[in-house]
Amino acid sequence: MNWLLVETNWAQFRGTVKARWLKLDDDRLRTIAGNRAALSSAIQDVYGINRMDAEKEIRAFEERNKSYRPK
């Protein structure tokens, strides 16, 4: 998954992120703004998991969405 593409098209992609991590509210999603490290940090904070587990979840998410192309 190309995170530069995600960052540039965050307004479109954030719905996909929100559907996966329901506890991430709109304020957090605005703050994340497509930044992968910020997403990892937010997942750790909101879900109370460690960095390694957050990264594992993001990698699985990337694999499921590897063909993402903005509309």
C-alpha positions in Angstrom: 0.0 0.0 0.0 1.3 3.4 -0.9 0.9 5.7 2.1 1.8 8.8 0.1 -1.3 8.0 -2.0 -3.3 7.5 1.2 -2.0 10.8 2.7 -2.9 12.8 -0.5 -6.3 11.3 -0.7 -7.1 11.0 3.1 -10.5 12.5 2.8 -11.6 9.6 0.6 -9.6 6.9 2.4 -10.4 7.8 6.0 -13.8 6.0 5.8 -12.0 2.8 5.1 -9.8 3.4 8.2 -12.9 4.3 10.3 -14.7 1.1 9.2 -11.7 -1.0 10.4 -11.1 0.9 13.6 -14.5 2.0 14.8 -13.2 3.6 18.0 -11.2 6.2 16.1 -13.4 9.3 16.2 -13.5 12.0 13.6 -11.1 14.3 15.6 -8.5 11.6 15.7 -8.9 10.8 12.0 -8.4 14.5 11.2 -5.3 14.5 13.3 -3.9 11.3 11.7 -4.4 12.9 8.2 -3.0 9.9 6.5 0.2 9.6 8.5 0.9 6.0 9.1 2.9 6.6 12.4 0.1 8.7 13.7 -2.4 6.0 12.9 -0.3 3.4 14.7 0.0 5.7 17.7 -3.8 6.3 17.8 -4.6 2.6 17.5 -2.2 1.9 20.4 -3.8 4.7 22.5 -7.5 3.9 21.8 -7.3 0.2 21.8 -4.7 -0.2 24.6 -2.3 -2.4 22.6 1.4 -2.3 22.2 3.3 -0.9 19.2 4.1 -4.3 17.7 0.4 -5.4 17.8 -0.7 -2.1 16.2 1.9 -2.5 13.4 0.7 -6.1 12.9 -2.9 -4.8 12.5 -1.9 -2.1 10.1 0.1 -4.5 8.0 -2.9 -6.8 7.7 -5.0 -3.8 6.8 -2.5 -2.8 4.1 -2.6 -6.3 2.7 -6.4 -6.2 2.5 -6.3 -2.7 0.8 -3.2 -3.1 -1.3 -5.1 -2.3 -4.5 -6.5 1.0 -3.2 -6.7 3.7 -5.9 -8.4 7.0 -5.3 -11.6 7.7 -7.3 
